[in-house]
Amino acid sequence: MQTSSVPPTPLKSRLCFAAALLIILCSCSGGGGSSGDNSSTPPAVSATCEDVGASPWVLNSTPCRSAHAAIVQLKISGLTENAVCSATLISSTAAITAAHCFTTFAVAHSEILANGIEVAVSRVVLHPQAQKTAREYLNDVAIVHLASPVEAAQMPLLTSRQVTSGEMVSIFGYGIDDQGQQGILHGGNMRITSVTSTHLSAFYDGSGSNACFGDSGGAVLSSASVDGLPIFGIAGVISSGSNGTCANNDLNLFANLQTDAMIQFILNEVPNVGIV
C-alpha cells in the first residue's frame, strides 16, 4: 500500500537511473516451459539486456538495443491526446501491460513498436477488477492482442516461486531516463520492500534505479534456477509511483502477477504463455 496521501502517479508518459549501472552478464533467457529441478532460492544475478532478447548498447551500461527485445513500446492515440507506455511480449501475438494506459482518456487506436516495426493492436482486455483508488491502482494489468505476429523474444511468467520482500528485481521500460530522454529501452534494479496479493512494492531512496513516466506497463523480472541456470520470468508490471517527479522517496507499486487469480486471467487470454 502507498504510504503517501497523494494520488498515485501513473508512470505512463521511465527508469530514472542513479550512478549505479546494471552490469551486463552472460546468462541466457527462458523461453516456454521449464525443465529440470526449480530452486525456490533466487539466483544472485540480475536480468540483463540479453535476458529480454536485446543486445547490450555499451558494456557495463543500462541502455539496450531494442531490436528483437521482448520489452516493446506501446503507443496509444486518442482524439485529443496521446500516451506512451511499455509492454512485454508473452507470445508472438500478445503483450502484457498496465491497464491504466488505456483508461486515462478515450483511446482511438494503439500499436506496439517491436523490432523497428509498428504492429497494430487488435484488442485490449483489461483485468476485470482493474480500478483506481485514491492511493493506488489495483489489478493494473491488461492483455494487448496484436493484429499480426511479431518476430521477437517472449518472456515467460515466473510461477515456480514467489518474489519476497528484500529481493532485488530487474525492471525494464522505455520511459524517461536521467538525461530526460524517452523511447530507449533501459534496464535497472530495485529492491522489493513489501509484497501483497495486489502489489510488489519498491522504495527509491536515490540509489540504484527508479521507474518514471513511460515505464508504465514495463516488466518486473526475477528468476528461478532451472538445471542450475537462472531463467528469468515476469513477476510484475510497472504501475505507479508516489512521487510525481520520480525523485527520492518514491514508492513504486508493481502489479503482482504471481497470484493464482492473476495467473489464471493471463492464461485465459494467452493459453500458450511460457511458464518458468
C-alpha positions as CSV (number, residue, x, y, z in Angstrom):
1,M,0.0,0.0,0.0
2,Q,1.2,3.5,-0.6
3,T,2.1,5.5,2.5
4,S,1.8,8.8,0.7
5,S,-1.5,10.7,0.8
6,V,-1.1,12.0,-2.7
7,P,-2.9,10.2,-5.6
8,P,-1.0,7.5,-7.4
9,T,1.1,8.9,-10.3
10,P,0.9,6.7,-13.4
11,L,4.3,6.2,-15.0
12,K,2.8,6.4,-18.4
13,S,4.2,9.2,-20.4
14,R,10.8,5.9,-17.2
15,L,13.5,4.3,-15.4
16,C,15.4,7.3,-13.8
17,F,18.8,6.0,-13.2
18,A,21.3,7.0,-10.5
19,A,25.0,6.3,-10.6
20,A,24.8,2.5,-10.1
21,L,24.7,0.8,-13.5
22,L,23.4,-2.6,-14.5
23,I,26.4,-4.9,-15.2
24,I,25.9,-7.0,-18.3
25,L,26.2,-10.7,-17.6
26,C,26.4,-13.6,-20.0
27,S,23.3,-15.5,-19.0
28,C,20.5,-17.0,-21.2
29,S,16.8,-16.1,-21.1
30,G,14.0,-18.5,-20.5
31,G,11.6,-19.5,-23.3
32,G,8.4,-21.5,-22.9
33,G,8.1,-24.1,-20.3
34,S,10.6,-25.0,-17.7
35,S,12.6,-28.3,-17.3
36,G,14.6,-29.9,-14.6
37,D,14.5,-29.0,-10.9
38,N,13.4,-25.5,-10.0
39,S,15.0,-24.0,-6.9
40,S,13.0,-21.8,-4.6
41,T,16.0,-19.6,-4.0
42,P,16.5,-16.8,-6.5
43,P,19.9,-16.9,-8.2
44,A,22.1,-14.0,-7.2
45,V,22.1,-12.3,-10.6
46,S,20.2,-9.5,-12.3
47,A,18.4,-9.6,-15.6
48,T,20.4,-8.1,-18.5
49,C,19.7,-6.9,-22.0
50,E,20.3,-10.4,-23.3
51,D,17.7,-11.8,-20.9
52,V,14.9,-9.9,-22.6
53,G,16.1,-10.7,-26.1
54,A,18.0,-7.4,-26.6
55,S,21.7,-6.6,-27.1
56,P,23.8,-4.5,-24.8
57,W,24.4,-1.0,-26.0
58,V,27.6,-0.5,-24.2
59,L,29.4,-2.9,-21.8
60,N,28.5,-2.2,-18.1
61,S,25.7,0.3,-19.1
62,T,22.0,0.1,-18.8
63,P,20.7,1.0,-22.3
64,C,19.8,-1.9,-24.5
65,R,19.4,-2.2,-28.3
66,S,15.8,-2.9,-28.5
67,A,15.7,-4.9,-31.8
68,H,14.1,-8.3,-31.1
69,A,13.6,-7.4,-27.5
70,A,10.5,-8.8,-25.6
71,I,10.0,-5.4,-24.0
72,V,8.3,-3.1,-26.5
73,Q,6.9,0.4,-26.7
74,L,3.2,0.9,-26.6
75,K,1.8,3.9,-28.4
76,I,-1.7,5.0,-27.6
77,S,-3.6,7.6,-29.5
78,G,-6.8,9.4,-28.5
79,L,-8.9,12.1,-30.1
80,T,-7.2,14.9,-28.2
81,E,-4.2,13.3,-26.5
82,N,-1.6,10.6,-26.9
83,A,0.4,8.5,-24.5
84,V,3.4,6.1,-24.5
85,C,3.7,3.1,-22.2
86,S,5.9,-0.1,-22.2
87,A,4.7,-3.7,-22.6
88,T,6.2,-7.2,-22.6
89,L,5.6,-9.8,-25.3
90,I,4.3,-13.0,-23.8
91,S,3.5,-14.6,-27.1
92,S,4.0,-13.7,-30.8
93,T,0.6,-12.1,-30.8
94,A,0.1,-10.8,-27.2
95,A,1.7,-8.5,-24.8
96,I,1.1,-7.6,-21.1
97,T,1.0,-4.0,-19.9
98,A,-0.7,-1.7,-17.3
99,A,-4.5,-1.3,-17.6
100,H,-4.3,2.4,-16.7
101,C,-2.6,3.0,-20.0
102,F,-6.0,2.6,-21.6
103,T,-8.3,4.2,-19.1
104,T,-7.0,7.7,-18.6
105,F,-8.7,9.0,-21.8
106,A,-10.8,7.7,-24.7
107,V,-8.5,5.6,-26.9
108,A,-8.9,5.8,-30.7
109,H,-6.2,3.3,-31.6
110,S,-2.9,1.9,-30.4
111,E,0.1,0.0,-31.7
112,I,3.3,-1.5,-30.4
113,L,6.8,-0.7,-31.8
114,A,8.6,-4.0,-31.9
115,N,11.8,-4.8,-33.8
116,G,11.5,-1.4,-35.6
117,I,8.1,-2.2,-36.9
118,E,4.7,-0.8,-35.8
119,V,2.1,-3.5,-35.2
120,A,-1.5,-2.6,-34.7
121,V,-3.3,-3.6,-31.5
122,S,-6.5,-5.5,-32.5
123,R,-8.0,-6.0,-29.0
124,V,-7.3,-4.9,-25.4
125,V,-8.6,-6.9,-22.4
126,L,-8.4,-5.1,-19.1
127,H,-8.3,-7.2,-15.9
128,P,-12.0,-7.3,-14.8
129,Q,-11.1,-5.9,-11.4
130,A,-8.8,-3.2,-12.6
131,Q,-9.6,0.1,-10.8
132,K,-8.0,3.3,-9.4
133,T,-8.4,4.2,-5.7
134,A,-7.2,7.4,-4.0
135,R,-3.9,5.8,-3.2
136,E,-3.2,3.2,-5.9
137,Y,-4.1,1.2,-9.0
138,L,-5.5,-2.3,-8.3
139,N,-5.1,-5.2,-10.7
140,D,-3.4,-2.8,-13.1
141,V,-3.0,-5.3,-15.8
142,A,-4.1,-5.6,-19.4
143,I,-3.5,-8.0,-22.2
144,V,-2.9,-6.5,-25.6
145,H,-3.7,-8.7,-28.6
146,L,-1.9,-7.9,-31.8
147,A,-3.2,-7.8,-35.4
148,S,-0.2,-9.8,-36.7
149,P,2.6,-11.9,-35.2
150,V,5.8,-10.3,-34.0
151,E,9.2,-11.9,-34.6
152,A,10.9,-11.0,-31.3
153,A,11.8,-12.6,-27.9
154,Q,9.0,-13.5,-25.5
155,M,9.1,-13.6,-21.7
156,P,7.5,-16.4,-19.6
157,L,5.6,-15.9,-16.4
158,L,7.5,-16.6,-13.1
159,T,5.3,-19.1,-11.3
160,S,7.6,-21.6,-9.7
161,R,8.5,-19.4,-6.8
162,Q,7.2,-16.2,-5.2
163,V,9.2,-12.9,-5.1
164,T,9.8,-12.0,-1.5
165,S,10.5,-8.8,0.5
166,G,14.1,-7.8,0.4
167,E,14.7,-9.4,-3.0
168,M,16.4,-7.5,-5.8
169,V,14.4,-7.5,-9.1
170,S,15.1,-6.1,-12.5
171,I,12.9,-3.6,-14.2
172,F,12.7,-2.7,-17.9
173,G,10.9,0.1,-19.8
174,Y,11.1,2.9,-22.4
175,G,10.4,5.8,-20.1
176,I,12.2,9.0,-19.3
177,D,15.8,8.4,-18.1
178,D,18.1,10.6,-16.1
179,Q,19.1,12.5,-19.2
180,G,15.4,13.4,-19.9
181,Q,15.3,11.1,-22.9
182,Q,12.4,8.8,-23.7
183,G,12.0,5.8,-26.1
184,I,15.2,4.0,-25.3
185,L,15.0,0.6,-23.7
186,H,16.7,0.6,-20.3
187,G,17.0,-2.0,-17.5
188,G,17.8,-1.5,-13.8
189,N,17.5,-3.0,-10.4
190,M,15.2,-2.2,-7.4
191,R,14.8,-3.9,-4.1
192,I,11.4,-5.2,-3.2
193,T,10.3,-3.7,0.2
194,S,6.9,-5.4,0.6
195,V,4.7,-8.0,-1.1
196,T,0.9,-8.2,-1.0
197,S,-1.7,-10.0,-3.0
198,T,-2.1,-7.0,-5.3
199,H,1.4,-5.4,-5.4
200,L,5.1,-5.7,-5.2
201,S,6.5,-2.5,-3.7
202,A,9.9,-0.9,-4.1
203,F,11.2,2.3,-2.5
204,Y,13.6,4.6,-4.3
205,D,15.9,6.4,-2.0
206,G,18.2,8.0,-4.6
207,S,20.4,5.0,-5.2
208,G,20.1,2.4,-7.9
209,S,17.2,2.7,-10.4
210,N,13.7,4.1,-10.4
211,A,10.7,3.8,-12.8
212,C,9.4,7.0,-14.3
213,F,7.0,8.3,-16.9
214,G,6.7,6.0,-19.9
215,D,7.7,2.9,-17.9
216,S,4.1,2.0,-17.1
217,G,3.4,-1.5,-18.3
218,G,7.1,-2.4,-18.3
219,A,8.4,-5.7,-16.9
220,V,9.4,-6.6,-13.4
221,L,11.7,-9.6,-13.7
222,S,13.1,-12.2,-11.3
223,S,14.5,-15.7,-11.9
224,A,14.2,-19.3,-11.0
225,S,17.0,-21.8,-11.1
226,V,16.5,-24.4,-13.8
227,D,19.2,-27.1,-14.0
228,G,21.5,-24.7,-12.2
229,L,20.9,-21.8,-14.6
230,P,19.0,-18.6,-13.9
231,I,15.9,-18.4,-16.1
232,F,14.1,-15.0,-15.9
233,G,10.3,-14.5,-15.9
234,I,7.8,-11.8,-15.3
235,A,6.7,-11.3,-11.7
236,G,5.1,-7.9,-12.0
237,V,4.0,-5.0,-14.2
238,I,5.2,-1.4,-13.5
239,S,2.2,0.5,-12.3
240,S,2.6,3.8,-10.4
241,G,4.8,5.9,-8.1
242,S,4.0,8.2,-5.2
243,N,6.4,11.0,-6.3
244,G,5.3,12.8,-9.5
245,T,8.9,13.9,-10.2
246,C,10.4,10.3,-10.0
247,A,12.9,11.7,-7.4
248,N,14.0,10.5,-4.0
249,N,11.4,9.0,-1.6
250,D,9.4,7.5,-4.4
251,L,7.3,4.4,-3.5
252,N,6.8,2.3,-6.6
253,L,3.9,-0.1,-6.9
254,F,4.1,-3.0,-9.4
255,A,1.1,-5.1,-10.2
256,N,1.6,-8.6,-8.7
257,L,1.3,-11.2,-11.4
258,Q,2.0,-14.2,-9.1
259,T,-1.4,-14.8,-7.5
260,D,-3.4,-17.8,-8.7
261,A,-6.2,-15.5,-9.9
262,M,-3.9,-13.2,-11.9
263,I,-2.1,-16.2,-13.5
264,Q,-5.5,-17.7,-14.5
265,F,-6.6,-14.3,-16.0
266,I,-3.4,-14.3,-18.2
267,L,-3.8,-18.0,-19.1
268,N,-7.4,-17.4,-20.2
269,E,-6.2,-14.8,-22.6
270,V,-2.9,-16.3,-23.7
271,P,-3.0,-20.1,-23.2
272,N,0.4,-20.5,-24.8
273,V,2.2,-18.2,-22.5
274,G,5.5,-19.6,-21.2
275,I,5.9,-20.6,-17.6
276,V,9.1,-20.8,-15.5
